Every structure is written in structure tokens, then in C-alpha cells.
């Protein structure tokens, strides 16, 4: 699997992990998440009308602009400046400096700031479950997103599941398993001394 395809999947995944609730609660929520580290296992399922569903599993850790992702034989990390991508199959470590556009596609906080002003937001408590269902519907469908549906644990603001529906008919669903905010210090870099280094910075 090439780096471009991994980057695209990473972008979709990070976009899906956005904990956007509504335009009114977003500023305080983002401020809180800047100081916390979210960690979770996940299952990602992609379906469309033309092919069989594809399902992937992995682990995700996020803190502010930083993230660490492990999926298949691929590890990805962003420390705030450098994007690290390691392929176990090729034993290659690629370093790059992402553009603001790439960060907007991959970072949930930057994405949320851009998304909320151009969406209609509907927030619905799920009776008896302590959960809230949030639906974001873009006013302009030119970006290709038809609907963004997020389920969160109301008391903790932890994301539980997400569904992204595109105007093309493709649906990407993310289910988080035992998500938690952790306090242990995390490293958002990847060090592979024996790997082939591809430095694109």
C-alpha cells in the first residue's frame, strides 16, 4: 500500500474522530481537549454501492494538534511539526512537513473550527443511555459531505461512534472501543533506527 493511500485513510480517520458537538459548545470543548489526551481502540468500516465493505482496526492517541495512529502494519504520528509514517512491510520511515490544508484534513480540531460555521447542527439526547447524538449537515454539499453523525457519552464528552456519509454514496463508520482521557505522558514521534529514512521535509 503506497504512502498516498495511507495518508488519505489517515485523513478520513482523523476527521471522523472529531468531537464536534455544536457551534455553542465547541469553543469550551476544544479548549478542554487541548489539555487532555484521548486514547482508544477503533474499528473503521467503509461501504459503498460498488464493492464489499472494508473493515480496519487500530489504536489512536490524540492530544491537541498531536496524534499517534497504529493501523495494519502502519504507524503514523504528528508531533506538531513533523508527520511520521512508518511501514513495517517496507521498513521505511517517511518524515514530512504537512501543509495547513493537510492538517485541516487530518486534525479534528482544525477541521471542527472550519466545519461548524457552514453546517446545520442538530443535537439529540438518547433517552436512558446517557448519550447524545449530533448530526452536522453542511449547507453546501460541494465538499462532498452529505452528513456527519456523531454519538458521544454526554457526561464525559467521549466520542463513541461516528458515521460520515458522502454525496457519492460512500459511508465511513468509526466505532471507538473503551475510549478514555489519559494522563500518562505520550510521545508523538516514531523512532526506527534500523529503518530506511525517507526525509521529505
MARBA-3410 file (N, C-alpha, C, O; in Angstrom, 1 decimal):
201
0.8,-1.2,0.0,0.0,0.0,0.0,0.9,1.2,0.0,1.8,1.3,0.8 ~ 0.6,2.2,-0.9,1.5,3.3,-1.0,1.2,4.4,0.0,0.2,4.4,0.7 ~ 2.2,5.4,0.2,2.1,6.4,1.2,0.9,7.3,1.0,0.2,7.7,1.9 ~ 0.6,7.6,-0.3,-0.6,8.5,-0.6,-1.9,7.9,-0.1,-2.7,8.6,0.4 ~ -2.1,6.6,-0.3,-3.3,5.9,0.1,-3.4,5.9,1.6,-4.5,6.1,2.2
-2.3,5.6,2.3,-2.3,5.6,3.7,-2.6,7.0,4.2,-3.4,7.2,5.2 ~ -2.1,8.1,3.6,-2.3,9.4,4.0,-3.8,9.8,3.9,-4.4,10.4,4.8 ~ -4.5,9.3,2.8,-5.9,9.5,2.6,-6.7,8.9,3.7,-7.7,9.5,4.2 ~ -6.4,7.6,4.0,-7.1,6.9,5.0,-6.9,7.5,6.4,-7.9,7.6,7.2 ~ -5.7,8.0,6.6,-5.4,8.6,7.9,-6.2,9.9,8.0,-6.8,10.2,9.1
-6.4,10.6,6.9,-7.2,11.8,6.9,-8.6,11.6,7.2,-9.2,12.3,8.0 ~ -9.2,10.5,6.6,-10.6,10.2,6.9,-10.7,9.8,8.4,-11.7,10.2,9.0 ~ -9.8,9.0,8.9,-9.9,8.5,10.2,-9.8,9.7,11.2,-10.7,9.8,12.2 ~ -8.9,10.6,11.0,-8.7,11.7,12.0,-9.9,12.6,11.9,-10.4,13.2,12.9 ~ -10.5,12.8,10.7,-11.7,13.6,10.5,-12.8,13.0,11.3,-13.6,13.7,11.9
-12.9,11.7,11.2,-14.0,11.0,11.9,-13.9,11.1,13.4,-14.9,11.0,14.1 ~ -12.7,11.3,13.9,-12.6,11.4,15.4,-12.9,12.7,16.0,-12.8,12.9,17.2 ~ -13.3,13.6,15.2,-13.7,15.0,15.6,-14.8,14.9,16.6,-15.9,14.3,16.4 ~ -14.7,15.5,17.8,-15.7,15.5,18.8,-16.5,16.8,18.8,-16.7,17.4,19.8 ~ -16.9,17.2,17.6,-17.7,18.4,17.4,-19.1,18.2,18.0,-19.8,17.2,17.6
-19.6,19.1,18.9,-20.9,18.9,19.4,-21.9,20.0,18.8,-22.9,19.6,18.1 ~ -21.6,21.2,19.0,-22.4,22.3,18.3,-21.6,23.5,18.3,-20.6,23.7,19.1 ~ -22.1,24.5,17.6,-21.3,25.8,17.5,-21.3,26.5,18.8,-20.3,27.1,19.1 ~ -22.3,26.3,19.7,-22.3,27.0,21.0,-21.4,26.3,22.0,-20.8,27.0,22.9 ~ -21.2,25.0,22.0,-20.4,24.3,23.0,-19.0,24.0,22.5,-18.1,23.6,23.2
-18.7,24.2,21.2,-17.5,23.9,20.6,-16.3,24.6,21.2,-15.3,24.0,21.5 ~ -16.3,25.9,21.4,-15.1,26.6,21.9,-14.6,26.0,23.3,-13.4,25.8,23.4 ~ -15.6,25.8,24.2,-15.2,25.3,25.5,-14.7,23.9,25.4,-13.8,23.4,26.1 ~ -15.3,23.1,24.5,-15.0,21.7,24.3,-13.5,21.6,23.8,-12.7,20.8,24.3 ~ -13.2,22.4,22.7,-11.9,22.3,22.1,-10.9,22.8,23.1,-9.7,22.2,23.1
-11.2,23.8,23.9,-10.3,24.3,24.9,-9.9,23.1,25.9,-8.8,23.0,26.4 ~ -11.0,22.4,26.3,-10.8,21.3,27.3,-9.9,20.2,26.6,-9.0,19.6,27.3 ~ -10.2,19.8,25.4,-9.5,18.7,24.7,-8.0,19.1,24.4,-7.2,18.2,24.2 ~ -7.7,20.4,24.4,-6.3,20.8,24.2,-5.5,20.3,25.3,-4.3,20.1,25.2 ~ -6.1,20.2,26.5,-5.4,19.8,27.7,-5.5,18.4,28.1,-4.9,17.9,29.1
-6.2,17.6,27.2,-6.4,16.2,27.5,-5.8,15.3,26.4,-5.7,15.8,25.3 ~ -5.6,14.0,26.7,-5.1,13.1,25.8,-6.2,12.0,25.6,-6.5,11.3,26.6 ~ -6.7,11.8,24.4,-7.7,10.8,24.1,-7.0,9.6,23.6,-6.2,9.7,22.7 ~ -7.4,8.4,24.1,-6.8,7.2,23.7,-7.9,6.1,23.5,-8.8,6.0,24.3 ~ -7.9,5.4,22.4,-8.9,4.4,22.1,-8.5,3.4,21.1,-7.7,3.7,20.2
-9.0,2.2,21.2,-9.0,1.3,20.1,-10.2,1.6,19.1,-11.1,2.3,19.6 ~ -10.1,1.2,17.9,-11.2,1.6,17.0,-11.4,0.5,15.9,-10.5,-0.3,15.6 ~ -12.5,0.5,15.3,-12.8,-0.3,14.1,-13.4,0.7,13.1,-14.4,1.4,13.4 ~ -12.8,0.7,11.9,-13.3,1.6,10.8,-13.8,0.7,9.7,-13.2,-0.2,9.2 ~ -15.1,1.1,9.3,-15.7,0.3,8.2,-16.1,1.3,7.1,-16.7,2.3,7.3
-15.7,0.9,5.8,-16.0,1.7,4.7,-16.9,0.9,3.7,-16.6,-0.2,3.4 ~ -18.1,1.5,3.4,-19.0,0.8,2.5,-19.4,1.8,1.4,-19.5,3.0,1.5 ~ -19.7,1.2,0.2,-20.3,1.9,-0.9,-21.1,1.0,-1.8,-21.3,-0.2,-1.4 ~ -21.7,1.5,-2.8,-22.6,0.7,-3.6,-21.9,-0.2,-4.6,-22.5,-1.0,-5.2 ~ -20.6,0.0,-4.8,-19.9,-0.7,-5.8,-19.0,-1.9,-5.3,-18.6,-2.7,-6.1
-18.8,-2.0,-4.0,-17.9,-3.1,-3.5,-18.3,-3.5,-2.2,-19.2,-3.0,-1.5 ~ -17.6,-4.6,-1.7,-17.9,-5.2,-0.4,-17.3,-4.2,0.7,-16.4,-3.5,0.4 ~ -18.0,-4.2,1.9,-17.4,-3.4,3.0,-16.0,-3.8,3.3,-15.6,-4.9,3.3 ~ -15.2,-2.7,3.7,-13.9,-2.9,4.1,-13.8,-2.5,5.6,-14.2,-1.4,5.9 ~ -13.2,-3.4,6.4,-13.1,-3.1,7.8,-11.6,-3.1,8.3,-10.9,-4.0,7.9
-11.2,-2.1,9.1,-9.9,-2.0,9.6,-9.9,-1.7,11.1,-10.9,-1.1,11.6 ~ -8.9,-2.2,11.8,-8.8,-2.0,13.2,-7.5,-1.3,13.6,-6.5,-1.5,12.9 ~ -7.5,-0.6,14.7,-6.2,0.0,15.1,-6.4,0.7,16.5,-7.4,0.5,17.2 ~ -5.4,1.5,16.8,-5.4,2.3,18.0,-5.1,3.7,17.7,-4.4,4.0,16.7 ~ -5.6,4.6,18.5,-5.5,6.0,18.3,-5.2,6.8,19.6,-5.9,6.5,20.6
-4.2,7.7,19.6,-4.0,8.6,20.7,-3.9,10.0,20.1,-3.2,10.3,19.2 ~ -4.6,11.0,20.8,-4.6,12.3,20.3,-4.4,13.3,21.5,-4.9,13.1,22.6 ~ -3.7,14.4,21.2,-3.6,15.5,22.2,-3.4,16.8,21.5,-2.3,17.0,20.9 ~ -4.4,17.6,21.5,-4.3,18.9,20.7,-4.1,18.6,19.3,-4.8,17.9,18.6 ~ -3.0,19.2,18.7,-2.7,19.0,17.3,-1.9,17.7,17.1,-1.7,17.3,15.9
-1.5,17.1,18.1,-0.6,15.9,18.0,-1.5,14.6,18.0,-2.6,14.5,18.5 ~ -0.9,13.6,17.3,-1.6,12.3,17.3,-0.6,11.2,17.0,0.5,11.4,16.5 ~ -1.1,10.0,17.4,-0.3,8.7,17.1,-1.4,7.7,16.7,-2.3,7.4,17.4 ~ -1.1,7.1,15.5,-2.1,6.1,15.0,-1.3,4.9,14.6,-0.3,4.9,14.0 ~ -1.9,3.7,14.9,-1.4,2.4,14.5,-2.5,1.6,13.9,-3.6,1.4,14.4
-2.3,1.2,12.6,-3.3,0.6,11.8,-2.6,-0.3,10.8,-1.8,0.1,10.1 ~ -3.0,-1.6,10.7,-2.3,-2.6,9.9,-0.9,-2.6,10.3,-0.5,-2.7,11.5 ~ 0.0,-2.7,9.3,1.5,-2.6,9.6,2.0,-1.2,9.4,3.1,-1.0,9.0 ~ 1.1,-0.2,9.7,1.5,1.2,9.5,1.4,1.9,10.8,0.4,1.8,11.6 ~ 2.4,2.8,11.1,2.3,3.7,12.3,2.4,5.1,11.7,3.3,5.3,10.9
1.6,6.0,12.3,1.7,7.4,11.9,1.7,8.2,13.1,1.0,7.9,14.1 ~ 2.4,9.4,13.1,2.4,10.3,14.2,2.7,11.7,13.7,3.3,11.9,12.7 ~ 2.2,12.7,14.5,2.4,14.1,14.2,2.7,14.8,15.5,1.9,14.7,16.5 ~ 3.9,15.4,15.7,4.3,16.0,16.9,4.1,17.5,17.0,4.6,18.2,17.9 ~ 3.4,18.0,16.0,3.1,19.4,15.9,3.9,20.1,14.8,3.6,21.2,14.4
4.9,19.4,14.4,5.8,20.0,13.3,6.0,19.0,12.2,5.8,19.3,11.0 ~ 6.3,17.7,12.5,6.7,16.7,11.6,5.7,15.6,11.6,5.2,15.1,12.6 ~ 5.3,15.1,10.4,4.5,13.9,10.2,5.4,12.7,10.0,6.2,12.7,9.0 ~ 5.2,11.7,10.8,6.0,10.5,10.7,5.1,9.4,10.2,3.9,9.2,10.6 ~ 5.6,8.6,9.2,4.8,7.4,8.7,5.8,6.3,8.5,6.7,6.3,7.7
5.5,5.2,9.3,6.4,4.0,9.2,5.6,2.8,8.7,4.6,2.5,9.2 ~ 6.2,2.2,7.7,5.7,1.0,7.1,6.5,-0.2,7.5,7.7,-0.3,7.3 ~ 5.8,-1.1,8.3,6.5,-2.3,8.7,6.9,-3.2,7.6,8.0,-3.9,7.6 ~ 6.1,-3.3,6.5,6.3,-4.1,5.4,7.6,-3.8,4.7,8.4,-4.6,4.3 ~ 7.8,-2.4,4.4,9.0,-2.0,3.7,10.1,-1.5,4.6,11.2,-1.2,4.1
9.8,-1.5,5.9,10.8,-1.0,6.9,11.3,0.4,6.5,12.5,0.7,6.5 ~ 10.3,1.3,6.2,10.7,2.6,5.7,10.0,3.6,6.6,8.8,3.5,6.9 ~ 10.7,4.6,7.1,10.2,5.7,7.9,10.2,7.0,7.0,11.3,7.5,6.7 ~ 9.0,7.6,6.8,9.0,8.8,6.0,8.6,10.0,6.9,7.7,9.9,7.7 ~ 9.4,11.1,6.8,9.2,12.3,7.5,8.8,13.4,6.5,9.4,13.5,5.5
7.7,14.2,6.9,7.3,15.3,6.0,6.8,16.4,6.9,6.4,16.2,8.1 ~ 6.7,17.6,6.3,6.1,18.7,7.0,4.7,19.0,6.3,4.7,19.4,5.2 ~ 3.6,18.7,7.0,2.3,18.8,6.4,1.9,20.2,6.1,2.3,21.1,6.9 ~ 1.2,20.5,5.1,0.7,21.8,4.8,-0.5,22.1,5.7,-1.1,21.2,6.3 ~ -1.0,23.3,5.8,-2.1,23.7,6.5,-3.4,22.9,6.0,-4.3,22.5,6.8
-3.4,22.8,4.7,-4.6,22.0,4.1,-4.6,20.6,4.5,-5.6,20.0,4.8 ~ -3.4,20.0,4.6,-3.3,18.6,5.0,-3.7,18.5,6.5,-4.4,17.5,6.9 ~ -3.3,19.4,7.3,-3.6,19.4,8.7,-5.1,19.6,8.9,-5.7,19.0,9.8 ~ -5.7,20.4,8.1,-7.2,20.6,8.1,-7.9,19.3,7.9,-9.0,19.1,8.4 ~ -7.4,18.5,7.0,-8.0,17.2,6.6,-7.7,16.2,7.7,-8.5,15.2,7.8
-6.6,16.3,8.4,-6.3,15.2,9.4,-6.5,15.6,10.8,-6.6,14.7,11.7 ~ -6.5,16.9,11.2,-6.6,17.3,12.6,-8.1,17.6,12.9,-8.6,18.5,12.3 ~ -8.7,16.9,13.9,-10.1,17.1,14.2,-10.4,18.5,14.7,-11.5,19.0,14.5 ~ -9.4,19.2,15.4,-9.7,20.5,16.0,-9.7,21.5,14.9,-10.6,22.4,14.9 ~ -8.8,21.5,14.0,-8.8,22.5,12.9,-10.0,22.2,12.0,-10.6,23.1,11.5
-10.3,20.9,11.8,-11.5,20.6,11.0,-12.8,21.1,11.6,-13.6,21.6,10.9 ~ -12.9,20.9,12.9,-14.1,21.3,13.6,-14.3,22.8,13.5,-15.5,23.3,13.3 ~ -13.3,23.6,13.6,-13.4,25.1,13.5,-13.9,25.5,12.1,-14.6,26.4,12.0 ~ -13.5,24.7,11.1,-13.9,25.1,9.7,-15.3,24.5,9.4,-16.0,25.1,8.7 ~ -15.7,23.4,10.0,-16.9,22.7,9.7,-18.2,23.4,10.3,-19.1,23.6,9.6
-18.1,23.7,11.6,-19.3,24.1,12.3,-20.0,25.4,11.7,-21.2,25.4,11.6 ~ -19.2,26.4,11.3,-19.9,27.6,10.8,-20.7,27.4,9.5,-21.5,28.2,9.1 ~ -20.4,26.3,8.8,-21.0,26.0,7.5,-22.0,24.8,7.6,-22.4,24.3,6.5 ~ -22.4,24.5,8.8,-23.3,23.3,8.9,-24.5,23.7,9.8,-24.5,24.6,10.6 ~ -25.6,23.0,9.5,-26.7,23.0,10.4,-26.5,21.9,11.5,-26.2,20.7,11.1
-26.6,22.2,12.7,-26.2,21.2,13.8,-27.5,20.9,14.6,-28.2,21.7,15.1 ~ -27.7,19.6,14.7,-28.9,19.0,15.4,-28.3,18.2,16.6,-27.6,17.2,16.3 ~ -28.7,18.5,17.8,-28.2,17.7,19.0,-29.4,17.0,19.6,-30.4,17.7,20.0 ~ -29.4,15.7,19.8,-30.5,14.9,20.3,-30.0,14.0,21.4,-29.3,13.0,21.1 ~ -30.5,14.1,22.6,-30.2,13.2,23.7,-30.8,11.8,23.4,-32.0,11.8,23.0
-30.1,10.8,23.7,-30.6,9.4,23.6,-31.2,9.0,24.9,-30.4,8.8,25.9 ~ -32.5,8.8,25.0,-33.2,8.6,26.3,-32.6,7.3,27.0,-32.6,6.3,26.4 ~ -32.3,7.5,28.3,-31.9,6.4,29.1,-30.5,5.9,28.9,-30.1,4.9,29.5 ~ -29.7,6.5,27.9,-28.4,5.9,27.6,-27.3,6.8,28.1,-26.1,6.4,28.0 ~ -27.6,8.0,28.5,-26.5,9.0,28.9,-25.7,9.4,27.7,-24.5,9.7,27.8
-26.3,9.3,26.5,-25.5,9.6,25.3,-26.3,10.7,24.5,-27.5,10.9,24.6 ~ -25.5,11.4,23.6,-26.1,12.4,22.8,-25.7,12.1,21.3,-24.6,11.8,21.0 ~ -26.7,12.3,20.4,-26.5,12.1,19.0,-26.4,13.4,18.3,-27.4,14.2,18.5 ~ -25.3,13.7,17.6,-25.2,15.0,17.0,-25.1,14.8,15.5,-24.3,14.0,15.0 ~ -25.9,15.5,14.7,-25.9,15.5,13.3,-25.5,16.8,12.7,-26.1,17.8,13.0
-24.4,16.8,11.9,-24.0,18.0,11.2,-24.3,17.9,9.7,-23.8,16.9,9.1 ~ -25.1,18.8,9.2,-25.4,18.8,7.8,-24.9,20.0,7.1,-25.3,21.1,7.4 ~ -23.9,19.9,6.2,-23.4,21.0,5.5,-24.4,21.8,4.7,-25.3,21.2,4.1 ~ -24.3,23.1,4.8,-25.2,24.0,3.9,-24.8,23.9,2.5,-25.6,24.1,1.6 ~ -23.5,23.6,2.2,-23.0,23.5,0.9,-22.4,22.1,0.7,-21.5,21.7,1.4
-23.0,21.3,-0.2,-22.5,19.9,-0.4,-21.4,19.8,-1.4,-21.0,18.7,-1.8 ~ -20.8,20.9,-1.8,-19.7,20.9,-2.8,-18.4,20.2,-2.2,-17.6,19.7,-3.0 ~ -18.3,20.1,-0.9,-17.2,19.5,-0.3,-17.3,17.9,-0.3,-16.4,17.2,0.0 ~ -18.5,17.5,-0.7,-18.7,16.0,-0.9,-19.2,15.3,0.4,-19.4,14.1,0.4 ~ -19.5,16.1,1.4,-20.0,15.5,2.7,-21.5,15.7,2.7,-22.0,16.9,2.7
-22.3,14.7,2.8,-23.8,14.8,2.9,-24.2,14.9,4.4,-25.1,15.7,4.7 ~ -23.6,14.2,5.3,-24.0,14.2,6.7,-22.9,13.6,7.6,-22.2,12.7,7.2 ~ -22.7,14.2,8.7,-21.7,13.8,9.7,-22.4,13.5,11.0,-23.0,14.4,11.6 ~ -22.5,12.2,11.4,-23.3,11.9,12.6,-22.3,11.3,13.7,-21.5,10.4,13.4 ~ -22.4,11.9,14.9,-21.5,11.5,16.0,-22.3,11.2,17.2,-23.3,11.9,17.6
-21.9,10.1,17.9,-22.5,9.7,19.2,-21.5,9.9,20.2,-20.4,9.4,20.1 ~ -21.8,10.6,21.3,-20.9,10.8,22.4,-21.5,10.5,23.7,-22.7,10.4,23.9 ~ -20.6,10.2,24.7,-21.1,10.0,26.1,-21.2,11.4,26.7,-20.3,12.1,26.8 ~ -22.5,11.7,27.1,-22.8,13.1,27.4,-22.0,13.6,28.6,-21.5,14.7,28.6 ~ -21.8,12.8,29.7,-21.1,13.3,30.9,-19.7,13.6,30.7,-19.1,14.5,31.2
-19.0,12.7,29.9,-17.5,12.8,29.7,-17.1,13.4,28.4,-15.9,13.8,28.2 ~ -18.1,13.6,27.4,-17.8,14.1,26.1,-16.8,13.2,25.4,-16.0,13.7,24.5 ~ -16.8,11.9,25.7,-16.0,11.0,24.9,-16.8,10.5,23.7,-17.9,10.1,23.8 ~ -16.1,10.5,22.5,-16.8,10.0,21.3,-16.9,8.5,21.4,-16.0,7.8,21.8 ~ -18.1,8.0,20.9,-18.4,6.6,20.9,-18.4,6.0,19.5,-17.9,4.9,19.3
-19.1,6.7,18.6,-19.1,6.2,17.2,-19.4,7.4,16.3,-19.9,8.4,16.7 ~ -19.0,7.2,15.1,-19.1,8.3,14.1,-19.5,7.7,12.8,-19.1,6.6,12.4 ~ -20.4,8.4,12.0,-20.7,8.0,10.7,-20.6,9.2,9.7,-21.2,10.2,10.0 ~ -19.8,9.0,8.7,-19.6,10.1,7.7,-20.2,9.6,6.4,-19.8,8.6,5.8 ~ -21.3,10.3,5.9,-21.9,9.9,4.6,-21.5,11.0,3.6,-21.7,12.2,3.7
-21.0,10.5,2.5,-20.6,11.3,1.4,-21.6,11.4,0.3,-22.5,10.5,0.2 ~ -21.6,12.4,-0.5,-22.6,12.6,-1.6,-22.4,11.5,-2.7,-23.3,11.4,-3.4 ~ -21.3,10.9,-2.7,-21.1,9.8,-3.7,-21.8,8.5,-3.3,-21.8,7.6,-4.1 ~ -22.3,8.4,-2.1,-22.9,7.2,-1.6,-22.0,6.4,-0.7,-22.5,5.4,-0.1 ~ -20.8,6.8,-0.5,-19.9,6.0,0.4,-20.1,6.4,1.8,-20.3,7.6,2.1
-20.1,5.5,2.7,-20.3,5.7,4.1,-19.1,5.1,4.9,-18.7,4.0,4.7 ~ -18.5,6.0,5.8,-17.4,5.6,6.6,-17.9,5.6,8.0,-18.3,6.7,8.5 ~ -17.8,4.5,8.7,-18.2,4.4,10.1,-17.1,4.0,11.0,-16.2,3.2,10.7 ~ -17.0,4.7,12.1,-16.0,4.5,13.1,-16.6,4.2,14.5,-17.4,4.9,15.0 ~ -16.1,3.1,15.0,-16.6,2.7,16.4,-15.4,2.7,17.3,-14.4,2.0,17.1
-15.4,3.5,18.4,-14.4,3.5,19.4,-14.7,2.5,20.5,-15.8,2.5,21.0 ~ -13.6,1.8,20.9,-13.8,0.8,21.9,-13.1,1.3,23.2,-11.8,1.5,23.2 ~ -13.8,1.5,24.3,-13.3,1.9,25.5,-12.4,3.2,25.4,-11.3,3.2,25.9 ~ -13.0,4.2,24.8,-12.2,5.5,24.8,-12.0,6.1,26.2,-12.9,5.9,27.0 ~ -10.9,6.8,26.3,-10.6,7.3,27.7,-9.7,8.5,27.5,-8.9,8.6,26.6
-9.8,9.5,28.4,-8.8,10.5,28.5,-7.8,10.1,29.5,-8.1,9.7,30.7 ~ -6.5,10.0,29.1,-5.4,9.5,29.9,-4.5,10.6,30.4,-4.5,11.7,29.7 ~ -3.8,10.4,31.4,-2.9,11.4,32.0,-1.4,11.0,31.8,-0.5,11.9,32.0 ~ -1.1,9.8,31.3,0.3,9.4,31.1,0.9,10.2,30.0,0.2,10.4,29.0 ~ 2.1,10.7,30.2,2.8,11.4,29.1,2.9,10.5,27.8,3.2,9.3,28.0
2.7,11.1,26.7,2.8,10.3,25.4,3.8,10.9,24.5,4.1,12.1,24.5 ~ 4.5,10.1,23.7,5.4,10.5,22.7,4.7,10.5,21.3,4.2,9.4,21.0 ~ 4.7,11.6,20.6,4.1,11.7,19.3,5.1,11.7,18.2,4.9,12.4,17.2 ~ 6.2,11.0,18.4,7.2,10.8,17.3,7.4,9.3,17.1,6.9,8.5,18.0 ~ 8.0,8.9,16.0,8.3,7.5,15.8,9.8,7.4,15.5,10.4,8.1,14.7
10.5,6.5,16.3,11.9,6.3,16.1,12.1,4.9,15.7,11.8,3.9,16.4 ~ 12.7,4.7,14.5,13.0,3.4,14.0,14.5,3.4,13.4,14.7,3.7,12.3 ~ 15.5,3.3,14.3,16.9,3.4,13.9,17.3,2.5,12.8,18.2,2.9,12.0 ~ 16.7,1.4,12.6,17.1,0.4,11.6,16.3,0.6,10.3,16.6,-0.1,9.3 ~ 15.3,1.5,10.3,14.5,1.7,9.1,15.2,2.6,8.1,16.0,3.4,8.4
14.8,2.4,6.8,15.3,3.3,5.7,14.6,4.6,5.9,13.3,4.7,6.0 ~ 15.3,5.7,6.0,14.8,7.0,6.3,14.5,7.8,5.0,15.4,8.0,4.2 ~ 13.3,8.2,4.8,12.9,9.0,3.6,12.4,10.4,4.2,11.3,10.6,4.5 ~ 13.4,11.3,4.2,13.1,12.6,4.8,12.7,13.6,3.7,13.5,14.0,2.9 ~ 11.4,14.0,3.7,10.9,14.9,2.7,10.7,16.3,3.2,10.0,17.1,2.6
11.2,16.6,4.4,11.0,17.9,5.0,11.8,19.0,4.2,11.8,20.2,4.6
END
